[in-house]
Amino acid sequence: MGAVTIKFRGVQEEILNRIVKSGIAQTKSEAIRMAVLKFAQDLSLVDPKILVETIRADLSKDRKTVKEILEGIKRAKEESISG
């Protein structure tokens, strides 16, 4: 696996911070990996079945339940609306 160094500033940095703060991802690196998968899905570059299997495998490594992750997403959306 290769390493990539990316610098984020401004709104991109704030988005990453909100994703981690809300508990959607545990780290900024994890959030970026999720975003890459979503982007690949949006462009039809990955088979949806493989995507779901990948996400399930990643969730099984995480101590959060799907419900907790969905709650984190809801909180992040509410924070973005309110300020």
C-alpha positions, -999 to 999 in steps of 0.1 A, spaced: 0 0 0 14 34 -10 14 65 12 2 98 -1 6 132 16 -21 157 10 -25 192 25 -61 204 31 -70 239 39 -101 260 43 -135 243 36 -119 209 27 -101 208 61 -133 219 79 -153 191 62 -127 165 73 -127 178 108 -165 176 109 -165 140 96 -141 129 123 -158 150 151 -192 135 142 -178 100 144 -185 91 108 -148 83 104 -122 78 132 -95 96 113 -90 120 84 -73 92 65 -104 70 69 -127 98 58 -106 103 27 -107 66 19 -145 67 23 -147 97 0 -127 79 -27 -150 49 -25 -181 72 -28 -165 90 -58 -158 57 -75 -194 47 -69 -207 80 -83 -186 75 -115 -196 38 -118 -160 28 -115 -167 1 -89 -192 -27 -88 -218 -18 -61 -217 -53 -47 -179 -50 -42 -184 -16 -26 -209 -29 -1 -186 -58 8 -158 -34 13 -178 -12 35 -191 -41 56 -156 -54 61 -145 -20 72 -174 -17 96 -166 -51 111 -132 -37 121 -149 -7 137 -165 -8 171 -193 15 160 -227 1 149 -243 11 117 -269 30 138 -241 50 155 -225 59 121 -259 70 107 -264 91 138 -230 107 132 -239 115 97 -272 131 109 -252 152 134 -228 164 108 -257 174 85 -273 193 113 -241 211 121 -236 221 85 -271 235 83 -269 254 116 -235 269 111 
